[in-house]
Amino acid sequence: MAFICPYCFESIKKIDDVHYMCTDVGHNSSSILEDDPEFARYRGLPSYTRTSHVVRTFNKRDPKCDVCQARLTRMLCPVCHNTLPYGIDKWDLNFFAVLGPRAVGKSHYIGVLIKVLEKMSKEFEWSISPIDSKVNDLYNKKYANSLFSKKKGIDPTRRVTLDIYEPLAYTIKSFNGRVAGLFFVDTAGEDVSADDYAYTIQKYISNSSGIIYLVDPLQFEYVKDRIGARDSNQANYTNTLSVISQVYRSGRGMSVNKKIDIPLAVVVTKCDVLLREPTNATEEEVYLGSDSAINNPRKYGVFDDENSRQISAEMEAYLDRVSGGTFPMAVKNDFKEYRYFAVSALGAEPDASGMLKTVSPIRVEDPMLWLMKKETDVIRPPNTQESVKKTMGFLKRRLNV
């Protein structure tokens, strides 16, 4: 069974192709250094040495170290020599590319999304955990410490200059015994704003199971002109999506005439701003108010397709209006399957110094629930009697009744 390395995104055709690292301390020591050209190449280094022995040739049926004969269990990707999670060849692997121009809020979205998915464990009867301690350390260092401890916005992600990624890799174990791997790479906006940058992350984009494309409504001149939004980054979402589509097709060897067959979640960010009540005719063109479908809670414990479709229709019409019709047409022409969402990762904008009063996410899980419903088997089917009961309890708790 072929699977994808979560670090270099190369396809590994079968488990017999992996390399191993011997963990026996008997012949692994700092006094014995071994060259590892595969890992050096991955890191863009002239050379790299390990204190552990790497085994590249072994008996496929009973892999043992060629030095000490210890049984081998720690697998390495044969291309980049990063450690592969145990059992990865049996997982439903899902690489979800979170993309968008600069300053659209990708880091905030990813950081909050992972926390929300963890909190939803009881609701969906799943358990989510990082694949190793490095992932946990990376999440805490870059996301959790800033957002939830310091209550501070995250600094912009730096552009990738080499083929090096630090994926946030998690497993979700579901009620039915299935295990899905969820992998996120936090890309800089510059990585997808032009062809020469975007091709740096081509393997990541072209091996994705689905794309989450973030759109900041305050970056549209139509919106800024009508509500006096503070100056923000200029972005052309239609052009950036076109670059992503070209890179995906190139990486997959697809014809330019064929539509891309992985699902696209178009995610309108900062919906807390859009949900304000309009006070005049001009604001009515930009603000959605309390009547928006975004305010209708989704059903508990299932993917609420009806509610999701209502929001999608509303946000597609919204982006059609504010983009002059160009953006939804680009989505329709390039992707077979797509849906629109509205989220707010923080619940409110940071102040001028980048500080947050609190983190109060709005519907950040919706795009992932849609993608997981399509690409994994870890979400229960809807419309069960138990789901209706839990939904009523969920609504009562939310409304404090």
N, C-alpha and C positions, 0 to 999 in steps of 0.2 A: 504494500500500500504506500503510494507516494505521499509525502508531506513536505511542508515548507519550513525551512529554518527561520525562527522568529528574529534572528539577528541579521543575517545577510540576505534573507529572502530567496535563497537558492532552493530549487526543488531537489529533494532527496528521494530517489525512485523507490528504494526499499530499505528496510532496517539493516540489512546486511552490508549496506554501503557506508555505515557510520564508522567513525574511529572511536577509540576508547582511551581513557586516562586511567592508569593503574593507581589505585588508592592505597596500596600496601606501603606502609611507612618503612618497611625493611630496606628498600632501595631508593626511596625518595628522600632527598635531603638537600640542603642548601649548598653542600659541597659538590654536588653533581648537577651540572646545568646542561640542559638539552635544548637545542635550537628548535623553534617552532615557526617555520616560515609561513604556514597557513594563517596563524593568528597575527603575525607581523604584517602580512599583506592586508588583512582585515582592518588593522589599526593604522595602516599607512606608515608603518615604521620600517626602518632599514633592516632590523632584526629584532627577535624576541626570544628570550630563553625562559624555560620552565625548570622548576625543581622536581616536577612530577614526570614520569615516563609516559609518553604517548605511544599507543599501539595502533599501527595502521594495517597490519596483516595478521590474521588470526583465523582460527577454525570457526566457521560461521555458526555451526551447531552448538559449540561449547567454547565461547571466547575466553581465552586465558592469556595472561601476560607472558610475553616471550622471554622475560627476564626471571621473574620469580614464580611463574605459573599460578599466580593468584587469579581467582575468577574475576572477570571484568564486568562492571555494571554501570560505570559512569560514562555515558555516551557523549561524544563530541560531534559537531557538524563537520563532515569531511572537507568542507570548503573553507569555513572561517575558524573552526576549532573553538567556538563557544560551546559551553556545556548545554546539552539538550535536556529538557525536563523528562523525567522518567515517564514512560507510557505515552509520549507525544504521538507516536505512530498510531495510537488507538483513539485519539481525540477527534472531535469535530473541530478542526482548526478554522478560526475566523479572524481574518485581519481586517479591521475596520479603519480605513484611512480617514482621519479628521483633517480636513483641508479647508483652505480659505485664504484670502489676502491678509496682508499685515494688519495687526491691531483689531482683528475681528473677534478675538476672545477665545482662541483654541485652547490655550493652557488653562484658563479658568473653567472652560467647559469640561475638559478631560478630568481635571482635579476634582470638581464637584460631582461629575457623573459617577466616578468610581466610589465615592463616599455614599452616594444615593443608592447605587446598586447593592452595596453592602447592607444598607439599612432596609432594603426591600427583601431581605432573605426570608423572613417569616411569611410575608405576603405571597411570594412566589414559590416557597418551599425549595429554595436553592441555597447553596453555600458558595461564596466566592472567596478566593484566596490567591495571593501572589504566587508565582511558580517558584520563587526562591527569595532569599533574604535580600539580594541585591535590588530586586524590584521593590520590595518593601522600603528599603533605605532610600531609593530614588524617589518614590512617591512622597515619603515623609519630608525629604530634603527640599524638593522642588515645589510641592503642592500643599501638603497638609500643614507644614509648619507656617507657611505664609498665610494661607486662607483661614485655617481653623484655630491656630494658636496665636499668631501675631495679628490676625484680622487685617491683613495687608494684601493688596493686589500683587499678582505675580509679574515679575519682570519679563519683558518680551523674549521669546525664544530666539536664540542665535541661529543663523543660517548654517546648514550642513555644508561643509567644505570637502569632506571625504565621504566615502561610502560607509559611514559609521553611524549606527543607530543605538539609542538606548530605549528599547521598547518597554512599555508597561504591559507585562504579560500576566494574565490571570486565568484561572480555571473556574468554571461554574459547574458544580455538580448538582444535578436536578433531582426532582421527586421521582423520576422514572429510571434513575441510575445512569443516565447519559452524562458524559463529561464533555464540555465545550471549552475550547481555548479562546480567550478574547485578548487580542493584541492591539495596542495603540502605540503610535509613534507621534510625538508632538513635533510637528514641522513648523518652521518659520514661514511667514507669509511670502518672503522673498523666494522660497523654494518652489513656489508654484506660480510666480508672477511673470516669469519669462522662460522661454524654452531652455536656455543654457543652464539655468538653475534647476528647473523641474526635472530634467533628465538625470540629475544627480540622485533623485529619489525614485527613479523609474521602477525599480524592482518592487519597491514598497507599494506604489500605486497600482502597478499591473497585476500584482498578486493579491490584491484586496478582495475580500468577500463582499464588501459594500463600501460606499463612500458617504461620509457625513460632511456635507459642504455648508460651512457656516456663512451667514449673510448678516451683516450689521445694517439695519435699516437707516441708522443715523448717518451712514456714509453715502446715501443717495441725496443728490442736490435737491430733488423734489421734496424730500422730507425736511432737510435742513432749511430750505427757503420758507417753509410754512410754519415751522414751530421754533425757529431760532435756535436749533440745536448747536451746542458748542462745537467749535471746529474740530473735526476728526479726520482721520486718514482718507485720502481720496482713493477710491477703488473702482475698478471696472469688473464687475462680477461676471458679466457675459464673456469678456475676453479671458479672464482667469479660468473659467470653466472650460473654455475652448482649449486652452493649453493643457489642462488636466486630461481632457478627452483625447487629444493628440498623443500625449505621453502614454496613456493606457493602451490605445490602439497599437502604437509602436512596440510596446513591450510584449503585447500578445500576438503581434503579427496579424492584426485585424485589418480588413479592408476599410477604407475611409467611408464607404457607402453603407456599412453595417452599423446598426445601433449597438451601443455597449449593453451587455446583458447582465451586468451586476446592478443591484438596486442602488439608487441615489436618494439619500435623505437630505433635502434642502431645509436647512435649519435657520430660521430667522431668530437672531439673538436679541437680547435686551427687550423682551416683550413686556417687561414691567413698565417701560416708557409708553409703549403702544396702548396699554390697557387704561390709560388715563381717560377721563371723561372730556370730550370736546366741549368747548365753550362758544364756538362760532363755526360758520360754514367752512372756513379754511381749515380749521383743526379737524373737522369731520373727515377730511380727505386723508388724514394721517393717523389720528387716534381712533382706536377700535371701541373703547368704552366697555361698560359692564355687560353689554349684550353679546360680546364676542364668545365664540364657541370655546376659546381657550379657558374661559372661566367655568365651563361645565366639567366637573370631576369625572375622570375615567372610572370604569368599573374596577372593582378590587380583584386582584389576583389573576387577571387575564389580560390579553391584549384587546383593548376596546376599539375594534375596527370602525364601528359607526362614529364614535366621537372623533377618532383620528381622521376619518374622511371629511368630517365637517370642518375641522381645523385646516386640513389640507386645501380644501376648496376656498376657504376664506383667505389663506395666506398666498395661494396662487393668484387670486384676484388682486390682492394687495400688491404683490411684486409686479404684476402686470401693469398696475397703475403707476407705481413709483419709478419703474424702469422704462416706461414708454412702450411696454410690450416686448422688449428685446430679450429680457432674461428668461421668462417662461418658455419662449419659443426656442431658445438655445437648449434648454433642458429637454423639451419635447423632441427636438430633432436629434439629440445625441444619445438619449437613454431610453431603453425599452420600458423600464419600470422606475417610477419615482413617486415620491410623496413629500409634501411640504409640512413643516412643523414650526412651532413657535415656542421658544424657551427663554428663560433668564437664569443664568448660572448663579449669579450673586443675589438677585432680587432687587438690587439697587446699585447705582454707579458708585465707585469709590469717590472719596472727596478729592480735593485738589492735591493733597499730599499722598494719595493712593491708599488711604486707610478706609476700612469698612466698619460700619456699625455692627453688622451681623451678616451672615451668609444665609439667605432664604431662597433657595432655588425654586424655580417654577417650571415644572414639566420637562426637566432635563432628561428624564428617562424615556420619554416617548419615542424618539428616533431609534434608540437601542432596542426597545421592545418590538418595534416594527421589524427591524433588521434581524433580531434573534428569532422572531416568529417565522421569518422567511428562511433563514439560513441554519437554524439549529432546531433541536427538538427538546428544548428545556422550558417551554411555556405551555401551561395547560390549555386545552381547548375551552372556548367561552361557553356561556349560557348554561352552566350547571346550576342546580338549585342551591348548592352550597355557596357558589360565587355570588348569587343574588343576596343571600343572607349576610355574607361578609361585606358586600358593597354597602348595604344599608347601615351596618355598624360602622364602616369606614366613614360614611357621610355624616353620621351622627357625631362621631368623634371630631371630625373636621369642623362641623358647625357648632360644636360644644352644646349639643342638646341631649 
